[in-house]
Amino acid sequence: MTICNSKLESRTKILIMMICGCLVILLDSPTALLTCFLASLVLIAISKPTLRQIRLLLIFLFFTTWGLIYSQGMFYNAFPRTVLITLVPAEFPLIGEWTGGIRIYREGLFHGIIQSLRFNTTLVIGCYIIWSTQPRDLLLALGQLRVPGALAFMVTTALHFIPVIAGEAVAVIRSQRLRGFRYLQFNLFATMRGVINSFRPILAGNIRHATNLGESVESRGFSPDTATQRTFLRTSQMGKRDYCLLAVLFVCLICVIGLKVLYFCYANGIYYGSWLRGVYTFTREVL
């Protein structure tokens, strides 16, 4: 592809996220989902992220992957399932008797990997959009996609508050450390009390910023009733590269939907064609 030489248009990025969101829901094969995830990483590489952004993305991916795999491995309730580790036996007092035992299942871990690939793909594309798009460009793109003005404004405002919240949190944590507080302590109650005390100034700061933003918006005459009549000084046009990429993704989505429908009809005895046996095999093994 030649998309490495220039940036994608904002509407293209939003439509890519929507199409990929549909694809990761429709696909079930680990190979296909891994392909989508790697493609999302290519988008991140194209945007040339900073070292801080890469570190933040790795932290997000680690915690989401670990949490999904661990939770699915523990609470997997489908059959068959194979016990790998028994954390709490059924004979254990109270907890074991209430829960019937807590175990890690092999099929649950595999299901967690599938779910993490789905979630991480959309997470990476979302980070790509946020890091490579200015809020004003995102607002313009949402308006061109006929998204209601009030909703578009809420989305861009929420994205604008992400770095504000992060900055408030860093300042509060640094202040707590300068006062001698350590978050990692053996005393769990002291740790929880410190975390709760940290939330208060963060929440107060965000309320203050939101109040100032609301007053600023009202002073400029913004109203949800007139948001659809908003005009933009700047315009943005999609190029051939954007149309080609969206066409390829849309064709892929249509093909996956068609193959899934054919396989669904075959699996449920609605329609079977002997000349489609290769299609059925491909859909079952690859998609």
Helices and strands as residue ranges (DSSP letters): G 3-5, H 10-26, H 30-46, H 51-75, E 83-88, H 95-99, E 102-105, H 106-132, H 135-144, H 149-178, H 188-219, G 224-229, H 240-267, G 274-276, H 277-286
